[in-house]
C-alpha cells in the first residue's frame, strides 16, 4: 500500500519562505507524476504544482516565479520551495503521487500553511 507523508508546513509572515516535503513509500516503482494541491477554508482544492518523472513542471499562475517544485534526493520524494509567501497562500497542502501500473492517485494527509500579514 502506498503511503504519503507531508512535512514542512507552519506559520510564516508574508514575504517569508517555507519548504514542504513529501515522501511516498510502499511502491517498488518510481513515480510517474507527483504534485501539490492546496485547499483554503470554503474553497475547492486547487492544483499548486506538479512534476513528471521526466522533469516537466506545471504551476498555477498564482504561484509561478514564487514556488519551485523538485525531486528530493530520496526515491519518490518531492519538495516544494515556497518563497515570498502571501496571505492567499494559506491553506492545507496535499501531496499526491501516481505510479506505473496503477490507475489510482494516492494522497497524503496534508500539511497546514498559514501566512500572516
Phi and psi restraints in degrees (range 20) as a CNS / XPLOR table:
assign (resid 1 and name C) (resid 2 and name N)
       (resid 2 and name CA) (resid 2 and name C) 1.0 -77.9 20.0 2
assign (resid 2 and name N) (resid 2 and name CA)
       (resid 2 and name C) (resid 3 and name N) 1.0 138.3 20.0 2
assign (resid 2 and name C) (resid 3 and name N)
       (resid 3 and name CA) (resid 3 and name C) 1.0 -134.4 20.0 2
assign (resid 3 and name N) (resid 3 and name CA)
       (resid 3 and name C) (resid 4 and name N) 1.0 128.7 20.0 2
assign (resid 3 and name C) (resid 4 and name N)
       (resid 4 and name CA) (resid 4 and name C) 1.0 -114.3 20.0 2
assign (resid 4 and name N) (resid 4 and name CA)
       (resid 4 and name C) (resid 5 and name N) 1.0 135.5 20.0 2
assign (resid 4 and name C) (resid 5 and name N)
       (resid 5 and name CA) (resid 5 and name C) 1.0 -128.9 20.0 2
assign (resid 5 and name N) (resid 5 and name CA)
       (resid 5 and name C) (resid 6 and name N) 1.0 123.7 20.0 2
assign (resid 5 and name C) (resid 6 and name N)
       (resid 6 and name CA) (resid 6 and name C) 1.0 -98.8 20.0 2
assign (resid 6 and name N) (resid 6 and name CA)
       (resid 6 and name C) (resid 7 and name N) 1.0 154.2 20.0 2
assign (resid 6 and name C) (resid 7 and name N)
       (resid 7 and name CA) (resid 7 and name C) 1.0 -153.2 20.0 2
assign (resid 7 and name N) (resid 7 and name CA)
       (resid 7 and name C) (resid 8 and name N) 1.0 166.0 20.0 2
assign (resid 7 and name C) (resid 8 and name N)
       (resid 8 and name CA) (resid 8 and name C) 1.0 106.2 20.0 2
assign (resid 8 and name N) (resid 8 and name CA)
       (resid 8 and name C) (resid 9 and name N) 1.0 -5.9 20.0 2
assign (resid 8 and name C) (resid 9 and name N)
       (resid 9 and name CA) (resid 9 and name C) 1.0 -71.2 20.0 2
assign (resid 9 and name N) (resid 9 and name CA)
       (resid 9 and name C) (resid 10 and name N) 1.0 171.7 20.0 2
assign (resid 9 and name C) (resid 10 and name N)
       (resid 10 and name CA) (resid 10 and name C) 1.0 165.4 20.0 2
assign (resid 10 and name N) (resid 10 and name CA)
       (resid 10 and name C) (resid 11 and name N) 1.0 -166.7 20.0 2
assign (resid 10 and name C) (resid 11 and name N)
       (resid 11 and name CA) (resid 11 and name C) 1.0 -104.2 20.0 2
assign (resid 11 and name N) (resid 11 and name CA)
       (resid 11 and name C) (resid 12 and name N) 1.0 130.2 20.0 2
assign (resid 11 and name C) (resid 12 and name N)
       (resid 12 and name CA) (resid 12 and name C) 1.0 -143.6 20.0 2
assign (resid 12 and name N) (resid 12 and name CA)
       (resid 12 and name C) (resid 13 and name N) 1.0 151.2 20.0 2
assign (resid 12 and name C) (resid 13 and name N)
       (resid 13 and name CA) (resid 13 and name C) 1.0 -78.9 20.0 2
assign (resid 13 and name N) (resid 13 and name CA)
       (resid 13 and name C) (resid 14 and name N) 1.0 154.0 20.0 2
assign (resid 13 and name C) (resid 14 and name N)
       (resid 14 and name CA) (resid 14 and name C) 1.0 -55.2 20.0 2
assign (resid 14 and name N) (resid 14 and name CA)
       (resid 14 and name C) (resid 15 and name N) 1.0 136.1 20.0 2
assign (resid 14 and name C) (resid 15 and name N)
       (resid 15 and name CA) (resid 15 and name C) 1.0 93.3 20.0 2
assign (resid 15 and name N) (resid 15 and name CA)
       (resid 15 and name C) (resid 16 and name N) 1.0 -11.1 20.0 2
assign (resid 15 and name C) (resid 16 and name N)
       (resid 16 and name CA) (resid 16 and name C) 1.0 -84.5 20.0 2
assign (resid 16 and name N) (resid 16 and name CA)
       (resid 16 and name C) (resid 17 and name N) 1.0 -174.7 20.0 2
assign (resid 16 and name C) (resid 17 and name N)
       (resid 17 and name CA) (resid 17 and name C) 1.0 -131.7 20.0 2
assign (resid 17 and name N) (resid 17 and name CA)
       (resid 17 and name C) (resid 18 and name N) 1.0 152.7 20.0 2
assign (resid 17 and name C) (resid 18 and name N)
       (resid 18 and name CA) (resid 18 and name C) 1.0 -143.0 20.0 2
assign (resid 18 and name N) (resid 18 and name CA)
       (resid 18 and name C) (resid 19 and name N) 1.0 155.0 20.0 2
assign (resid 18 and name C) (resid 19 and name N)
       (resid 19 and name CA) (resid 19 and name C) 1.0 -125.6 20.0 2
assign (resid 19 and name N) (resid 19 and name CA)
       (resid 19 and name C) (resid 20 and name N) 1.0 120.2 20.0 2
assign (resid 19 and name C) (resid 20 and name N)
       (resid 20 and name CA) (resid 20 and name C) 1.0 -93.5 20.0 2
assign (resid 20 and name N) (resid 20 and name CA)
       (resid 20 and name C) (resid 21 and name N) 1.0 145.9 20.0 2
assign (resid 20 and name C) (resid 21 and name N)
       (resid 21 and name CA) (resid 21 and name C) 1.0 -126.0 20.0 2
assign (resid 21 and name N) (resid 21 and name CA)
       (resid 21 and name C) (resid 22 and name N) 1.0 149.5 20.0 2
assign (resid 21 and name C) (resid 22 and name N)
       (resid 22 and name CA) (resid 22 and name C) 1.0 -139.8 20.0 2
assign (resid 22 and name N) (resid 22 and name CA)
       (resid 22 and name C) (resid 23 and name N) 1.0 127.3 20.0 2
assign (resid 22 and name C) (resid 23 and name N)
       (resid 23 and name CA) (resid 23 and name C) 1.0 -116.7 20.0 2
assign (resid 23 and name N) (resid 23 and name CA)
       (resid 23 and name C) (resid 24 and name N) 1.0 124.3 20.0 2
assign (resid 23 and name C) (resid 24 and name N)
       (resid 24 and name CA) (resid 24 and name C) 1.0 -105.1 20.0 2
assign (resid 24 and name N) (resid 24 and name CA)
       (resid 24 and name C) (resid 25 and name N) 1.0 122.2 20.0 2
assign (resid 24 and name C) (resid 25 and name N)
       (resid 25 and name CA) (resid 25 and name C) 1.0 -119.8 20.0 2
assign (resid 25 and name N) (resid 25 and name CA)
       (resid 25 and name C) (resid 26 and name N) 1.0 162.8 20.0 2
assign (resid 25 and name C) (resid 26 and name N)
       (resid 26 and name CA) (resid 26 and name C) 1.0 98.7 20.0 2
assign (resid 26 and name N) (resid 26 and name CA)
       (resid 26 and name C) (resid 27 and name N) 1.0 -1.4 20.0 2
assign (resid 26 and name C) (resid 27 and name N)
       (resid 27 and name CA) (resid 27 and name C) 1.0 -115.9 20.0 2
assign (resid 27 and name N) (resid 27 and name CA)
       (resid 27 and name C) (resid 28 and name N) 1.0 137.6 20.0 2
assign (resid 27 and name C) (resid 28 and name N)
       (resid 28 and name CA) (resid 28 and name C) 1.0 -80.8 20.0 2
assign (resid 28 and name N) (resid 28 and name CA)
       (resid 28 and name C) (resid 29 and name N) 1.0 -12.1 20.0 2
assign (resid 28 and name C) (resid 29 and name N)
       (resid 29 and name CA) (resid 29 and name C) 1.0 -95.8 20.0 2
assign (resid 29 and name N) (resid 29 and name CA)
       (resid 29 and name C) (resid 30 and name N) 1.0 156.4 20.0 2
assign (resid 29 and name C) (resid 30 and name N)
       (resid 30 and name CA) (resid 30 and name C) 1.0 -81.1 20.0 2
assign (resid 30 and name N) (resid 30 and name CA)
       (resid 30 and name C) (resid 31 and name N) 1.0 152.0 20.0 2
assign (resid 30 and name C) (resid 31 and name N)
       (resid 31 and name CA) (resid 31 and name C) 1.0 -67.4 20.0 2
assign (resid 31 and name N) (resid 31 and name CA)
       (resid 31 and name C) (resid 32 and name N) 1.0 152.8 20.0 2
assign (resid 31 and name C) (resid 32 and name N)
       (resid 32 and name CA) (resid 32 and name C) 1.0 -84.3 20.0 2
assign (resid 32 and name N) (resid 32 and name CA)
       (resid 32 and name C) (resid 33 and name N) 1.0 -42.3 20.0 2
assign (resid 32 and name C) (resid 33 and name N)
       (resid 33 and name CA) (resid 33 and name C) 1.0 -151.4 20.0 2
assign (resid 33 and name N) (resid 33 and name CA)
       (resid 33 and name C) (resid 34 and name N) 1.0 139.1 20.0 2
assign (resid 33 and name C) (resid 34 and name N)
       (resid 34 and name CA) (resid 34 and name C) 1.0 -134.4 20.0 2
assign (resid 34 and name N) (resid 34 and name CA)
       (resid 34 and name C) (resid 35 and name N) 1.0 156.0 20.0 2
assign (resid 34 and name C) (resid 35 and name N)
       (resid 35 and name CA) (resid 35 and name C) 1.0 -170.1 20.0 2
assign (resid 35 and name N) (resid 35 and name CA)
       (resid 35 and name C) (resid 36 and name N) 1.0 -175.3 20.0 2
assign (resid 35 and name C) (resid 36 and name N)
       (resid 36 and name CA) (resid 36 and name C) 1.0 -129.1 20.0 2
assign (resid 36 and name N) (resid 36 and name CA)
       (resid 36 and name C) (resid 37 and name N) 1.0 134.6 20.0 2
assign (resid 36 and name C) (resid 37 and name N)
       (resid 37 and name CA) (resid 37 and name C) 1.0 -115.3 20.0 2
assign (resid 37 and name N) (resid 37 and name CA)
       (resid 37 and name C) (resid 38 and name N) 1.0 162.4 20.0 2
assign (resid 37 and name C) (resid 38 and name N)
       (resid 38 and name CA) (resid 38 and name C) 1.0 -139.4 20.0 2
assign (resid 38 and name N) (resid 38 and name CA)
       (resid 38 and name C) (resid 39 and name N) 1.0 156.2 20.0 2
assign (resid 38 and name C) (resid 39 and name N)
       (resid 39 and name CA) (resid 39 and name C) 1.0 -142.2 20.0 2
assign (resid 39 and name N) (resid 39 and name CA)
       (resid 39 and name C) (resid 40 and name N) 1.0 122.0 20.0 2
assign (resid 39 and name C) (resid 40 and name N)
       (resid 40 and name CA) (resid 40 and name C) 1.0 -95.3 20.0 2
assign (resid 40 and name N) (resid 40 and name CA)
       (resid 40 and name C) (resid 41 and name N) 1.0 155.6 20.0 2
assign (resid 40 and name C) (resid 41 and name N)
       (resid 41 and name CA) (resid 41 and name C) 1.0 -55.4 20.0 2
assign (resid 41 and name N) (resid 41 and name CA)
       (resid 41 and name C) (resid 42 and name N) 1.0 129.3 20.0 2
assign (resid 41 and name C) (resid 42 and name N)
       (resid 42 and name CA) (resid 42 and name C) 1.0 82.9 20.0 2
assign (resid 42 and name N) (resid 42 and name CA)
       (resid 42 and name C) (resid 43 and name N) 1.0 -3.3 20.0 2
assign (resid 42 and name C) (resid 43 and name N)
       (resid 43 and name CA) (resid 43 and name C) 1.0 -112.5 20.0 2
assign (resid 43 and name N) (resid 43 and name CA)
       (resid 43 and name C) (resid 44 and name N) 1.0 161.3 20.0 2
assign (resid 43 and name C) (resid 44 and name N)
       (resid 44 and name CA) (resid 44 and name C) 1.0 -77.2 20.0 2
assign (resid 44 and name N) (resid 44 and name CA)
       (resid 44 and name C) (resid 45 and name N) 1.0 156.6 20.0 2
assign (resid 44 and name C) (resid 45 and name N)
       (resid 45 and name CA) (resid 45 and name C) 1.0 -67.3 20.0 2
assign (resid 45 and name N) (resid 45 and name CA)
       (resid 45 and name C) (resid 46 and name N) 1.0 134.9 20.0 2
assign (resid 45 and name C) (resid 46 and name N)
       (resid 46 and name CA) (resid 46 and name C) 1.0 -128.5 20.0 2
assign (resid 46 and name N) (resid 46 and name CA)
       (resid 46 and name C) (resid 47 and name N) 1.0 147.9 20.0 2
assign (resid 46 and name C) (resid 47 and name N)
       (resid 47 and name CA) (resid 47 and name C) 1.0 -70.7 20.0 2
assign (resid 47 and name N) (resid 47 and name CA)
       (resid 47 and name C) (resid 48 and name N) 1.0 133.1 20.0 2
assign (resid 47 and name C) (resid 48 and name N)
       (resid 48 and name CA) (resid 48 and name C) 1.0 -99.8 20.0 2
assign (resid 48 and name N) (resid 48 and name CA)
       (resid 48 and name C) (resid 49 and name N) 1.0 -53.9 20.0 2
assign (resid 48 and name C) (resid 49 and name N)
       (resid 49 and name CA) (resid 49 and name C) 1.0 -161.2 20.0 2
assign (resid 49 and name N) (resid 49 and name CA)
       (resid 49 and name C) (resid 50 and name N) 1.0 152.2 20.0 2
assign (resid 49 and name C) (resid 50 and name N)
       (resid 50 and name CA) (resid 50 and name C) 1.0 -142.3 20.0 2
assign (resid 50 and name N) (resid 50 and name CA)
       (resid 50 and name C) (resid 51 and name N) 1.0 157.0 20.0 2
assign (resid 50 and name C) (resid 51 and name N)
       (resid 51 and name CA) (resid 51 and name C) 1.0 -142.3 20.0 2
assign (resid 51 and name N) (resid 51 and name CA)
       (resid 51 and name C) (resid 52 and name N) 1.0 131.5 20.0 2
assign (resid 51 and name C) (resid 52 and name N)
       (resid 52 and name CA) (resid 52 and name C) 1.0 -92.8 20.0 2
assign (resid 52 and name N) (resid 52 and name CA)
       (resid 52 and name C) (resid 53 and name N) 1.0 166.4 20.0 2
assign (resid 52 and name C) (resid 53 and name N)
       (resid 53 and name CA) (resid 53 and name C) 1.0 -63.5 20.0 2
assign (resid 53 and name N) (resid 53 and name CA)
       (resid 53 and name C) (resid 54 and name N) 1.0 -24.2 20.0 2
assign (resid 53 and name C) (resid 54 and name N)
       (resid 54 and name CA) (resid 54 and name C) 1.0 -85.4 20.0 2
assign (resid 54 and name N) (resid 54 and name CA)
       (resid 54 and name C) (resid 55 and name N) 1.0 0.3 20.0 2
assign (resid 54 and name C) (resid 55 and name N)
       (resid 55 and name CA) (resid 55 and name C) 1.0 94.8 20.0 2
assign (resid 55 and name N) (resid 55 and name CA)
       (resid 55 and name C) (resid 56 and name N) 1.0 6.4 20.0 2
assign (resid 55 and name C) (resid 56 and name N)
       (resid 56 and name CA) (resid 56 and name C) 1.0 -79.0 20.0 2
assign (resid 56 and name N) (resid 56 and name CA)
       (resid 56 and name C) (resid 57 and name N) 1.0 131.6 20.0 2
assign (resid 56 and name C) (resid 57 and name N)
       (resid 57 and name CA) (resid 57 and name C) 1.0 -112.8 20.0 2
assign (resid 57 and name N) (resid 57 and name CA)
       (resid 57 and name C) (resid 58 and name N) 1.0 156.6 20.0 2
assign (resid 57 and name C) (resid 58 and name N)
       (resid 58 and name CA) (resid 58 and name C) 1.0 -143.6 20.0 2
assign (resid 58 and name N) (resid 58 and name CA)
       (resid 58 and name C) (resid 59 and name N) 1.0 129.5 20.0 2
assign (resid 58 and name C) (resid 59 and name N)
       (resid 59 and name CA) (resid 59 and name C) 1.0 -125.9 20.0 2
assign (resid 59 and name N) (resid 59 and name CA)
       (resid 59 and name C) (resid 60 and name N) 1.0 148.4 20.0 2
assign (resid 59 and name C) (resid 60 and name N)
       (resid 60 and name CA) (resid 60 and name C) 1.0 -67.0 20.0 2
assign (resid 60 and name N) (resid 60 and name CA)
       (resid 60 and name C) (resid 61 and name N) 1.0 145.1 20.0 2
assign (resid 60 and name C) (resid 61 and name N)
       (resid 61 and name CA) (resid 61 and name C) 1.0 -57.0 20.0 2
assign (resid 61 and name N) (resid 61 and name CA)
       (resid 61 and name C) (resid 62 and name N) 1.0 -33.3 20.0 2
assign (resid 61 and name C) (resid 62 and name N)
       (resid 62 and name CA) (resid 62 and name C) 1.0 -70.5 20.0 2
assign (resid 62 and name N) (resid 62 and name CA)
       (resid 62 and name C) (resid 63 and name N) 1.0 -15.5 20.0 2
assign (resid 62 and name C) (resid 63 and name N)
       (resid 63 and name CA) (resid 63 and name C) 1.0 -116.5 20.0 2
assign (resid 63 and name N) (resid 63 and name CA)
       (resid 63 and name C) (resid 64 and name N) 1.0 -4.7 20.0 2
assign (resid 63 and name C) (resid 64 and name N)
       (resid 64 and name CA) (resid 64 and name C) 1.0 -56.4 20.0 2
assign (resid 64 and name N) (resid 64 and name CA)
       (resid 64 and name C) (resid 65 and name N) 1.0 140.6 20.0 2
assign (resid 64 and name C) (resid 65 and name N)
       (resid 65 and name CA) (resid 65 and name C) 1.0 73.6 20.0 2
assign (resid 65 and name N) (resid 65 and name CA)
       (resid 65 and name C) (resid 66 and name N) 1.0 -0.1 20.0 2
assign (resid 65 and name C) (resid 66 and name N)
       (resid 66 and name CA) (resid 66 and name C) 1.0 -120.2 20.0 2
assign (resid 66 and name N) (resid 66 and name CA)
       (resid 66 and name C) (resid 67 and name N) 1.0 -33.8 20.0 2
assign (resid 66 and name C) (resid 67 and name N)
       (resid 67 and name CA) (resid 67 and name C) 1.0 -110.2 20.0 2
assign (resid 67 and name N) (resid 67 and name CA)
       (resid 67 and name C) (resid 68 and name N) 1.0 147.1 20.0 2
assign (resid 67 and name C) (resid 68 and name N)
       (resid 68 and name CA) (resid 68 and name C) 1.0 -133.7 20.0 2
assign (resid 68 and name N) (resid 68 and name CA)
       (resid 68 and name C) (resid 69 and name N) 1.0 124.8 20.0 2
assign (resid 68 and name C) (resid 69 and name N)
       (resid 69 and name CA) (resid 69 and name C) 1.0 -100.9 20.0 2
assign (resid 69 and name N) (resid 69 and name CA)
       (resid 69 and name C) (resid 70 and name N) 1.0 141.5 20.0 2
assign (resid 69 and name C) (resid 70 and name N)
       (resid 70 and name CA) (resid 70 and name C) 1.0 -157.9 20.0 2
assign (resid 70 and name N) (resid 70 and name CA)
       (resid 70 and name C) (resid 71 and name N) 1.0 165.2 20.0 2
assign (resid 70 and name C) (resid 71 and name N)
       (resid 71 and name CA) (resid 71 and name C) 1.0 -79.7 20.0 2
assign (resid 71 and name N) (resid 71 and name CA)
       (resid 71 and name C) (resid 72 and name N) 1.0 145.8 20.0 2
assign (resid 71 and name C) (resid 72 and name N)
       (resid 72 and name CA) (resid 72 and name C) 1.0 -84.1 20.0 2
assign (resid 72 and name N) (resid 72 and name CA)
       (resid 72 and name C) (resid 73 and name N) 1.0 176.6 20.0 2
assign (resid 72 and name C) (resid 73 and name N)
       (resid 73 and name CA) (resid 73 and name C) 1.0 -72.3 20.0 2
assign (resid 73 and name N) (resid 73 and name CA)
       (resid 73 and name C) (resid 74 and name N) 1.0 -32.0 20.0 2
assign (resid 73 and name C) (resid 74 and name N)
       (resid 74 and name CA) (resid 74 and name C) 1.0 -81.7 20.0 2
assign (resid 74 and name N) (resid 74 and name CA)
       (resid 74 and name C) (resid 75 and name N) 1.0 154.0 20.0 2
assign (resid 74 and name C) (resid 75 and name N)
       (resid 75 and name CA) (resid 75 and name C) 1.0 -58.1 20.0 2
assign (resid 75 and name N) (resid 75 and name CA)
       (resid 75 and name C) (resid 76 and name N) 1.0 137.8 20.0 2
assign (resid 75 and name C) (resid 76 and name N)
       (resid 76 and name CA) (resid 76 and name C) 1.0 56.6 20.0 2
assign (resid 76 and name N) (resid 76 and name CA)
       (resid 76 and name C) (resid 77 and name N) 1.0 41.2 20.0 2
assign (resid 76 and name C) (resid 77 and name N)
       (resid 77 and name CA) (resid 77 and name C) 1.0 -117.4 20.0 2
assign (resid 77 and name N) (resid 77 and name CA)
       (resid 77 and name C) (resid 78 and name N) 1.0 137.6 20.0 2
assign (resid 77 and name C) (resid 78 and name N)
       (resid 78 and name CA) (resid 78 and name C) 1.0 -126.2 20.0 2
assign (resid 78 and name N) (resid 78 and name CA)
       (resid 78 and name C) (resid 79 and name N) 1.0 141.9 20.0 2
assign (resid 78 and name C) (resid 79 and name N)
       (resid 79 and name CA) (resid 79 and name C) 1.0 -121.1 20.0 2
assign (resid 79 and name N) (resid 79 and name CA)
       (resid 79 and name C) (resid 80 and name N) 1.0 152.1 20.0 2
assign (resid 79 and name C) (resid 80 and name N)
       (resid 80 and name CA) (resid 80 and name C) 1.0 -136.6 20.0 2
assign (resid 80 and name N) (resid 80 and name CA)
       (resid 80 and name C) (resid 81 and name N) 1.0 106.6 20.0 2
assign (resid 80 and name C) (resid 81 and name N)
       (resid 81 and name CA) (resid 81 and name C) 1.0 -86.0 20.0 2
assign (resid 81 and name N) (resid 81 and name CA)
       (resid 81 and name C) (resid 82 and name N) 1.0 121.7 20.0 2
assign (resid 81 and name C) (resid 82 and name N)
       (resid 82 and name CA) (resid 82 and name C) 1.0 -117.8 20.0 2
assign (resid 82 and name N) (resid 82 and name CA)
       (resid 82 and name C) (resid 83 and name N) 1.0 113.4 20.0 2
assign (resid 82 and name C) (resid 83 and name N)
       (resid 83 and name CA) (resid 83 and name C) 1.0 -113.5 20.0 2
assign (resid 83 and name N) (resid 83 and name CA)
       (resid 83 and name C) (resid 84 and name N) 1.0 159.0 20.0 2
assign (resid 83 and name C) (resid 84 and name N)
       (resid 84 and name CA) (resid 84 and name C) 1.0 49.8 20.0 2
assign (resid 84 and name N) (resid 84 and name CA)
       (resid 84 and name C) (resid 85 and name N) 1.0 50.7 20.0 2
assign (resid 84 and name C) (resid 85 and name N)
       (resid 85 and name CA) (resid 85 and name C) 1.0 -64.8 20.0 2
assign (resid 85 and name N) (resid 85 and name CA)
       (resid 85 and name C) (resid 86 and name N) 1.0 143.6 20.0 2
assign (resid 85 and name C) (resid 86 and name N)
       (resid 86 and name CA) (resid 86 and name C) 1.0 -121.3 20.0 2
assign (resid 86 and name N) (resid 86 and name CA)
       (resid 86 and name C) (resid 87 and name N) 1.0 162.3 20.0 2
assign (resid 86 and name C) (resid 87 and name N)
       (resid 87 and name CA) (resid 87 and name C) 1.0 -57.4 20.0 2
assign (resid 87 and name N) (resid 87 and name CA)
       (resid 87 and name C) (resid 88 and name N) 1.0 -33.2 20.0 2
assign (resid 87 and name C) (resid 88 and name N)
       (resid 88 and name CA) (resid 88 and name C) 1.0 -72.5 20.0 2
assign (resid 88 and name N) (resid 88 and name CA)
       (resid 88 and name C) (resid 89 and name N) 1.0 -6.0 20.0 2
assign (resid 88 and name C) (resid 89 and name N)
       (resid 89 and name CA) (resid 89 and name C) 1.0 -83.3 20.0 2
assign (resid 89 and name N) (resid 89 and name CA)
       (resid 89 and name C) (resid 90 and name N) 1.0 -6.6 20.0 2
assign (resid 89 and name C) (resid 90 and name N)
       (resid 90 and name CA) (resid 90 and name C) 1.0 -61.9 20.0 2
assign (resid 90 and name N) (resid 90 and name CA)
       (resid 90 and name C) (resid 91 and name N) 1.0 137.1 20.0 2
assign (resid 90 and name C) (resid 91 and name N)
       (resid 91 and name CA) (resid 91 and name C) 1.0 161.8 20.0 2
assign (resid 91 and name N) (resid 91 and name CA)
       (resid 91 and name C) (resid 92 and name N) 1.0 -179.5 20.0 2
assign (resid 91 and name C) (resid 92 and name N)
       (resid 92 and name CA) (resid 92 and name C) 1.0 -94.1 20.0 2
assign (resid 92 and name N) (resid 92 and name CA)
       (resid 92 and name C) (resid 93 and name N) 1.0 127.6 20.0 2
assign (resid 92 and name C) (resid 93 and name N)
       (resid 93 and name CA) (resid 93 and name C) 1.0 -103.1 20.0 2
assign (resid 93 and name N) (resid 93 and name CA)
       (resid 93 and name C) (resid 94 and name N) 1.0 126.4 20.0 2
assign (resid 93 and name C) (resid 94 and name N)
       (resid 94 and name CA) (resid 94 and name C) 1.0 -114.9 20.0 2
assign (resid 94 and name N) (resid 94 and name CA)
       (resid 94 and name C) (resid 95 and name N) 1.0 133.5 20.0 2
assign (resid 94 and name C) (resid 95 and name N)
       (resid 95 and name CA) (resid 95 and name C) 1.0 -94.4 20.0 2
assign (resid 95 and name N) (resid 95 and name CA)
       (resid 95 and name C) (resid 96 and name N) 1.0 144.4 20.0 2
assign (resid 95 and name C) (resid 96 and name N)
       (resid 96 and name CA) (resid 96 and name C) 1.0 -134.8 20.0 2
assign (resid 96 and name N) (resid 96 and name CA)
       (resid 96 and name C) (resid 97 and name N) 1.0 160.8 20.0 2
assign (resid 96 and name C) (resid 97 and name N)
       (resid 97 and name CA) (resid 97 and name C) 1.0 -146.7 20.0 2
assign (resid 97 and name N) (resid 97 and name CA)
       (resid 97 and name C) (resid 98 and name N) 1.0 145.5 20.0 2
assign (resid 97 and name C) (resid 98 and name N)
       (resid 98 and name CA) (resid 98 and name C) 1.0 -126.4 20.0 2
assign (resid 98 and name N) (resid 98 and name CA)
       (resid 98 and name C) (resid 99 and name N) 1.0 138.9 20.0 2
assign (resid 98 and name C) (resid 99 and name N)
       (resid 99 and name CA) (resid 99 and name C) 1.0 -127.1 20.0 2
assign (resid 99 and name N) (resid 99 and name CA)
       (resid 99 and name C) (resid 100 and name N) 1.0 155.9 20.0 2
assign (resid 99 and name C) (resid 100 and name N)
       (resid 100 and name CA) (resid 100 and name C) 1.0 -59.4 20.0 2
assign (resid 100 and name N) (resid 100 and name CA)
       (resid 100 and name C) (resid 101 and name N) 1.0 142.5 20.0 2
assign (resid 100 and name C) (resid 101 and name N)
       (resid 101 and name CA) (resid 101 and name C) 1.0 78.6 20.0 2
assign (resid 101 and name N) (resid 101 and name CA)
       (resid 101 and name C) (resid 102 and name N) 1.0 2.0 20.0 2
assign (resid 101 and name C) (resid 102 and name N)
       (resid 102 and name CA) (resid 102 and name C) 1.0 -127.9 20.0 2
assign (resid 102 and name N) (resid 102 and name CA)
       (resid 102 and name C) (resid 103 and name N) 1.0 129.6 20.0 2
assign (resid 102 and name C) (resid 103 and name N)
       (resid 103 and name CA) (resid 103 and name C) 1.0 -78.9 20.0 2
assign (resid 103 and name N) (resid 103 and name CA)
       (resid 103 and name C) (resid 104 and name N) 1.0 -6.2 20.0 2
assign (resid 103 and name C) (resid 104 and name N)
       (resid 104 and name CA) (resid 104 and name C) 1.0 -84.4 20.0 2
assign (resid 104 and name N) (resid 104 and name CA)
       (resid 104 and name C) (resid 105 and name N) 1.0 151.6 20.0 2
assign (resid 104 and name C) (resid 105 and name N)
       (resid 105 and name CA) (resid 105 and name C) 1.0 -108.6 20.0 2
assign (resid 105 and name N) (resid 105 and name CA)
       (resid 105 and name C) (resid 106 and name N) 1.0 125.2 20.0 2
assign (resid 105 and name C) (resid 106 and name N)
       (resid 106 and name CA) (resid 106 and name C) 1.0 -98.0 20.0 2
assign (resid 106 and name N) (resid 106 and name CA)
       (resid 106 and name C) (resid 107 and name N) 1.0 143.5 20.0 2
assign (resid 106 and name C) (resid 107 and name N)
       (resid 107 and name CA) (resid 107 and name C) 1.0 -125.5 20.0 2
assign (resid 107 and name N) (resid 107 and name CA)
       (resid 107 and name C) (resid 108 and name N) 1.0 148.7 20.0 2
assign (resid 107 and name C) (resid 108 and name N)
       (resid 108 and name CA) (resid 108 and name C) 1.0 -87.5 20.0 2
assign (resid 108 and name N) (resid 108 and name CA)
       (resid 108 and name C) (resid 109 and name N) 1.0 179.8 20.0 2
assign (resid 108 and name C) (resid 109 and name N)
       (resid 109 and name CA) (resid 109 and name C) 1.0 -83.8 20.0 2
assign (resid 109 and name N) (resid 109 and name CA)
       (resid 109 and name C) (resid 110 and name N) 1.0 -16.2 20.0 2
assign (resid 109 and name C) (resid 110 and name N)
       (resid 110 and name CA) (resid 110 and name C) 1.0 100.3 20.0 2
assign (resid 110 and name N) (resid 110 and name CA)
       (resid 110 and name C) (resid 111 and name N) 1.0 152.0 20.0 2
assign (resid 110 and name C) (resid 111 and name N)
       (resid 111 and name CA) (resid 111 and name C) 1.0 -134.1 20.0 2
assign (resid 111 and name N) (resid 111 and name CA)
       (resid 111 and name C) (resid 112 and name N) 1.0 137.7 20.0 2
assign (resid 111 and name C) (resid 112 and name N)
       (resid 112 and name CA) (resid 112 and name C) 1.0 -86.1 20.0 2
assign (resid 112 and name N) (resid 112 and name CA)
       (resid 112 and name C) (resid 113 and name N) 1.0 133.1 20.0 2
assign (resid 112 and name C) (resid 113 and name N)
       (resid 113 and name CA) (resid 113 and name C) 1.0 -120.0 20.0 2
assign (resid 113 and name N) (resid 113 and name CA)
       (resid 113 and name C) (resid 114 and name N) 1.0 124.1 20.0 2
assign (resid 113 and name C) (resid 114 and name N)
       (resid 114 and name CA) (resid 114 and name C) 1.0 -125.8 20.0 2
assign (resid 114 and name N) (resid 114 and name CA)
       (resid 114 and name C) (resid 115 and name N) 1.0 123.7 20.0 2
assign (resid 114 and name C) (resid 115 and name N)
       (resid 115 and name CA) (resid 115 and name C) 1.0 -112.2 20.0 2
assign (resid 115 and name N) (resid 115 and name CA)
       (resid 115 and name C) (resid 116 and name N) 1.0 121.4 20.0 2
assign (resid 115 and name C) (resid 116 and name N)
       (resid 116 and name CA) (resid 116 and name C) 1.0 -100.8 20.0 2
assign (resid 116 and name N) (resid 116 and name CA)
       (resid 116 and name C) (resid 117 and name N) 1.0 154.0 20.0 2
